[in-house]
Amino acid sequence: MDSNHISFNDSHGKTAMIETNVSLSQKLLNMYYYKLSLILAFLLYSFHSLSQTIDQRLKELELTLPEVETPVATYLKWKQVDNLLYISGTGSDIFGKVGSDLTVDEGYQAARSAGLQIIAVLQASTGDLTKINQFVKVLGMVNSDPGFSEQSMVINGFSDLIVEVFGDKGKHTRSAIGVAALPNNIAVEIEVIVELKKQ
C-alpha cells in the first residue's frame, strides 16, 4: 500500500482499496493555508477596527467632544517633542472645592469633564486619535478642602473615561494631588503626556 491508498475489508470479506483524495503532505499544506487565511482575516479586521474604535466608543458612550478654546494666557495647549505629546493643564467646567462645595462624586464628574476636554485637545493636536500609541503620564490636581484626602477617587473620573475610550492604550501612570486653589476656582485640572505612533 502506498501513502495515497487505504485498504480495508468490505462486508463480503473482500479487500477493497480507496484512493485518498489528498496526501498527508497536501493536508498539512491545506491546514497551513487555512490558518494563514485566518490570521490575515484577523489582521484585516483589527486594522479596520482600530481605525474606527475610538469614534465608535465615543458614540456608544454618547460623548460629544467640546470645542478647543484658545489659551487665555501665554502658553500652548499642546507641544510635541519627538513622539511625545504634552498637554497643558486642562480644567473642568465644574467649580468649587471638593470636600466642602462638592462631593467626591461631583469631583469625579469634574475630572471626567476635564478628560473629555483633553480628548478634544488630542483630536485637535493629532488630527486623528488613532495616532496615539499610548497614554504615558497623568497629573491630576484637585481643588481640595484642607481636610479632604480622597483625591485619587476624584481623578478616577478621568482615568476611567480614558480607558473606556482608548482601551489598554489609555492605561497610564498617575499622580493625584490636592491643591489649595485652582484658576477660576475650577474643581479639577489635569495634565497629560501621550506617546504618538512613530511615522
Phi, psi and chi 1 to 4 in degrees:
 res  aa     phi    psi   chi1   chi2   chi3   chi4
   1 MET       -  131.0 -178.7 -176.4   70.3      -
   2 ASP   -92.2  179.6   61.3   32.7      -      -
   3 SER   -72.0  -10.8   60.3      -      -      -
   4 ASN  -101.7    7.2  -67.2  -32.9      -      -
   5 HIS  -132.4  147.7  -65.1   80.8      -      -
   6 ILE  -125.2  132.5  -62.2  174.5      -      -
   7 SER  -107.9  147.2   62.3      -      -      -
   8 PHE  -156.9  165.3   66.5   95.6      -      -
   9 ASN   -95.4  127.8  -68.4  -30.0      -      -
  10 ASP   -83.5 -174.4   64.0   11.4      -      -
  11 SER   -65.8  -16.9   58.7      -      -      -
  12 HIS   -97.5    8.3  -59.2  -69.3      -      -
  13 GLY    79.9    7.3      -      -      -      -
  14 LYS   -89.5  147.3  -62.7  179.0  179.7  178.8
  15 THR   -83.3  125.5  -59.6      -      -      -
  16 ALA  -115.7  158.9      -      -      -      -
  17 MET  -129.9  126.6 -172.1   78.1   70.2      -
  18 ILE  -116.1  129.5  -66.1  178.8      -      -
  19 GLU   -84.8  122.6 -175.9  175.7  -12.0      -
  20 THR   -71.4  144.7   58.6      -      -      -
  21 ASN   -71.3  -33.8  -67.4  -33.1      -      -
  22 VAL  -133.0  132.5 -176.1      -      -      -
  23 SER   -72.3  166.9   66.4      -      -      -
  24 LEU   -58.6  -42.9  179.7   59.9      -      -
  25 SER   -65.1  -35.8   60.5      -      -      -
  26 GLN   -68.5  -37.2 -174.0   63.5   45.2      -
  27 LYS   -63.2  -42.6  -74.1 -177.9  179.2  178.8
  28 LEU   -63.5  -39.5  -67.9  174.4      -      -
  29 LEU   -65.7  -41.7 -172.0   60.0      -      -
  30 ASN   -62.6  -40.6  -73.4  -11.1      -      -
  31 MET   -63.5  -39.6 -173.8  177.8  -63.6      -
  32 TYR   -61.8  -47.0  168.2   78.4      -      -
  33 TYR   -64.4  -36.1  -76.4  129.6      -      -
  34 TYR   -64.3  -46.3  174.4   71.4      -      -
  35 LYS   -64.5  -39.1  -70.4 -177.7  177.7  179.4
  36 LEU   -63.0  -40.4 -176.9   60.5      -      -
  37 SER   -65.5  -36.2   65.8      -      -      -
  38 LEU   -65.4  -42.5  -71.9  178.2      -      -
  39 ILE   -62.9  -45.3  -67.2  171.2      -      -
  40 LEU   -62.8  -40.4  -70.2  173.7      -      -
  41 ALA   -63.9  -40.7      -      -      -      -
  42 PHE   -64.3  -42.5  174.2   77.5      -      -
  43 LEU   -64.8  -41.6  -70.0  175.2      -      -
  44 LEU   -64.3  -41.0  -72.4  171.8      -      -
  45 TYR   -64.8  -42.5  172.7   78.6      -      -
  46 SER   -63.6  -42.7  -61.7      -      -      -
  47 PHE   -63.3  -43.2  177.7   78.7      -      -
  48 HIS   -65.5  -41.7  177.3   70.8      -      -
  49 SER   -67.0  -39.2  -61.7      -      -      -
  50 LEU   -61.8  -36.9 -174.5   60.5      -      -
  51 SER   -74.0  -16.0   64.2      -      -      -
  52 GLN  -116.9  -14.6  -64.6 -175.5  -24.1      -
  53 THR   -56.4  -47.6  -66.3      -      -      -
  54 ILE   -64.2  -48.4  -63.1  173.0      -      -
  55 ASP   -61.5  -39.5  -73.1  -20.7      -      -
  56 GLN   -65.3  -41.2  -74.3  178.2  -15.4      -
  57 ARG   -65.9  -39.5  -75.4  178.8 -179.2  168.3
  58 LEU   -60.5  -41.2  -72.4  170.6      -      -
  59 LYS   -68.3  -41.9  -71.1  178.2 -178.9  177.8
  60 GLU   -62.5  -35.7  -71.8  171.0    0.6      -
  61 LEU   -83.4   -1.3  -65.0  168.3      -      -
  62 GLU    57.5   45.7  -61.8 -177.6  -13.0      -
  63 LEU  -108.7  135.2  -62.1  173.0      -      -
  64 THR  -117.0  128.4  -58.8      -      -      -
  65 LEU   -72.8  132.7  -63.0 -178.1      -      -
  66 PRO   -74.8  166.3   28.2  -34.5      -      -
  67 GLU   -72.5  145.1  -68.2 -173.9    9.0      -
  68 VAL   -86.1  119.5  176.8      -      -      -
  69 GLU   -82.6  153.7  -61.4  177.8   -4.3      -
  70 THR   -73.4  136.9  -56.9      -      -      -
  71 PRO   -56.1  141.8  -24.1   33.8      -      -
  72 VAL   -94.8   -0.2  -64.3      -      -      -
  73 ALA  -134.6 -174.3      -      -      -      -
  74 THR   -86.2   79.8  -50.1      -      -      -
  75 TYR  -159.7  168.5   71.4   94.6      -      -
  76 LEU  -104.4  146.2  -60.4  172.2      -      -
  77 LYS   -67.1  -33.0  -78.5  -80.2 -171.4  179.2
  78 TRP  -151.8  159.2   67.2   81.0      -      -
  79 LYS  -149.7  132.0 -173.1  162.7 -171.5  175.0
  80 GLN  -101.7  131.8 -177.1  175.1  -16.2      -
  81 VAL  -126.7  113.1  179.4      -      -      -
  82 ASP    56.2 -123.5  -64.1  -34.1      -      -
  83 ASN  -106.1   20.4   65.8  -35.8      -      -
  84 LEU  -105.3  136.1  -68.8  179.2      -      -
  85 LEU  -116.3  121.5 -173.7   63.6      -      -
  86 TYR  -102.0  124.6  -63.4   79.6      -      -
  87 ILE  -106.2  125.9  -54.2  -61.0      -      -
  88 SER   -61.5  161.6  -68.5      -      -      -
  89 GLY   -53.0  127.0      -      -      -      -
  90 THR  -121.9  127.3  -58.0      -      -      -
  91 GLY   -95.6  168.6      -      -      -      -
  92 SER   -87.8  171.3   65.8      -      -      -
  93 ASP  -102.3   23.0   53.8    6.1      -      -
  94 ILE  -117.0  137.6  -62.4  174.1      -      -
  95 PHE  -120.5  151.9  -57.5   86.8      -      -
  96 GLY   121.0  169.5      -      -      -      -
  97 LYS   -89.7  132.2  -75.1 -171.2  178.3  -65.8
  98 VAL   -78.0  130.5 -176.9      -      -      -
  99 GLY   108.7  -19.3      -      -      -      -
 100 SER  -130.9  -61.8   54.7      -      -      -
 101 ASP   -77.1  -33.5  -56.6  -38.1      -      -
 102 LEU  -126.2  149.1  -57.4  170.9      -      -
 103 THR   -82.6  172.8   65.5      -      -      -
 104 VAL   -60.6  -42.5  172.3      -      -      -
 105 ASP   -62.9  -39.3  -73.4  -18.7      -      -
 106 GLU   -68.1  -37.5  -70.2  170.5  -33.5      -
 107 GLY   -64.5  -38.7      -      -      -      -
 108 TYR   -58.3  -45.5  178.6   98.4      -      -
 109 GLN   -66.1  -33.3  -68.6  -56.5  -39.5      -
 110 ALA   -64.4  -42.2      -      -      -      -
 111 ALA   -66.6  -37.1      -      -      -      -
 112 ARG   -65.5  -40.0 -168.4  173.9  177.4   88.8
 113 SER   -62.6  -43.2  167.5      -      -      -
 114 ALA   -62.7  -37.3      -      -      -      -
 115 GLY   -62.3  -40.2      -      -      -      -
 116 LEU   -64.7  -38.6 -164.5   58.4      -      -
 117 GLN   -66.7  -36.3  -66.1 -173.4   54.9      -
 118 ILE   -66.6  -39.9  -74.1  172.5      -      -
 119 ILE   -60.0  -39.3  -65.0  173.5      -      -
 120 ALA   -63.8  -39.2      -      -      -      -
 121 VAL   -66.4  -40.5  173.1      -      -      -
 122 LEU   -63.1  -39.3  -69.7  170.2      -      -
 123 GLN   -64.0  -43.1  172.9   67.1   52.5      -
 124 ALA   -67.6  -36.7      -      -      -      -
 125 SER   -79.2  -31.8   60.2      -      -      -
 126 THR  -100.0  -27.7   62.8      -      -      -
 127 GLY    78.5  -10.6      -      -      -      -
 128 ASP  -162.8  111.8 -179.5    0.9      -      -
 129 LEU   -65.1  -18.0  -68.5  172.5      -      -
 130 THR   -72.7   -8.6   61.2      -      -      -
 131 LYS   -74.3  -12.8  -68.4 -179.6  179.7  179.2
 132 ILE   -77.5  122.3  -64.2  171.7      -      -
 133 ASN   -83.4  -41.3 -168.9   46.2      -      -
 134 GLN  -171.4  155.0   62.9  177.5  -29.6      -
 135 PHE   -83.0  137.0  -79.7   67.5      -      -
 136 VAL  -106.5  -57.9  178.5      -      -      -
 137 LYS  -140.5  139.8 -178.8   69.3  169.7   68.1
 138 VAL  -129.3  133.6  169.8      -      -      -
 139 LEU  -116.8  115.5  170.9   60.8      -      -
 140 GLY  -108.9  124.6      -      -      -      -
 141 MET  -113.2  128.6  -65.7  163.1  -81.6      -
 142 VAL  -114.8  125.0 -179.0      -      -      -
 143 ASN   -69.2  101.0 -172.5   -2.0      -      -
 144 SER  -113.9  141.9  -58.2      -      -      -
 145 ASP   -63.3  145.9 -178.0   81.1      -      -
 146 PRO   -52.2  -31.2  -28.1   35.4      -      -
 147 GLY   -93.1    3.8      -      -      -      -
 148 PHE   -86.4  136.3 -176.2   73.0      -      -
 149 SER  -137.6   18.0   60.7      -      -      -
 150 GLU  -108.9   42.8  -65.4 -177.0   89.2      -
 151 GLN   -59.0  -36.7  -73.5   80.0    9.8      -
 152 SER   -63.2  -35.5   61.8      -      -      -
 153 MET   -66.6  -33.8  -60.6  -63.5  -68.0      -
 154 VAL   -69.3  -49.5  171.0      -      -      -
 155 ILE   -69.7  -15.5  -58.5  -57.5      -      -
 156 ASN   -56.6  -27.4  -81.3  -12.3      -      -
 157 GLY   -59.2  -39.0      -      -      -      -
 158 PHE   -72.4  -51.5  170.0   84.4      -      -
 159 SER   -59.9  -42.8  -62.7      -      -      -
 160 ASP   -61.8  -43.3  -69.4  -12.7      -      -
 161 LEU   -61.1  -46.9  171.8   68.4      -      -
 162 ILE   -63.1  -39.9  -63.4  -57.8      -      -
 163 VAL   -71.5  -35.6  173.2      -      -      -
 164 GLU   -60.9  -39.0  -74.4  171.8   15.8      -
 165 VAL   -84.4  -44.3  173.8      -      -      -
 166 PHE  -103.2   -3.8  -69.4   89.9      -      -
 167 GLY    67.2 -143.9      -      -      -      -
 168 ASP   -61.4  -28.8  -73.9  -17.8      -      -
 169 LYS   -66.2  -19.2  -67.3 -176.3  177.8 -177.3
 170 GLY   -84.4  -11.5      -      -      -      -
 171 LYS   -67.5  137.4  -65.9 -179.9  179.2  178.8
 172 HIS  -148.4  161.3   48.7  -93.8      -      -
 173 THR   -79.2  158.3   61.0      -      -      -
 174 ARG  -158.0  147.2 -168.5 -175.0   83.2  177.4
 175 SER  -125.0  137.0  -62.2      -      -      -
 176 ALA  -125.8  115.1      -      -      -      -
 177 ILE  -126.7  154.2   63.1  172.6      -      -
 178 GLY   -96.5  140.0      -      -      -      -
 179 VAL  -127.6  157.7  -63.5      -      -      -
 180 ALA   -72.1  -30.3      -      -      -      -
 181 ALA  -160.1  157.2      -      -      -      -
 182 LEU  -132.2  157.8  -74.6  171.8      -      -
 183 PRO   -52.7  134.1  -27.5   36.4      -      -
 184 ASN    59.3   18.8  -60.0  -43.4      -      -
 185 ASN    64.5   28.0 -159.0   34.1      -      -
 186 ILE   -64.4  151.9   55.8  175.9      -      -
 187 ALA   -77.2  -33.9      -      -      -      -
 188 VAL  -142.5  143.3  170.4      -      -      -
 189 GLU  -135.2  137.5 -176.2  172.8   -2.2      -
 190 ILE  -133.8  134.8  -63.1  175.3      -      -
 191 GLU  -109.5  149.1  -65.2  179.0    4.6      -
 192 VAL  -140.4  143.6  172.1      -      -      -
 193 ILE  -121.9  126.4  -59.2  172.3      -      -
 194 VAL  -122.4  152.7  -59.3      -      -      -
 195 GLU  -100.2  130.3  179.6 -169.8   37.6      -
 196 LEU   -93.7  154.2  -57.7  177.5      -      -
 197 LYS   -66.1  144.0  -65.7  176.3 -178.9  177.0
 198 LYS   -73.1  134.9  -66.8 -178.5  178.9  178.7
 199 GLN   -84.5      -  -60.0  -61.2  -43.7      -
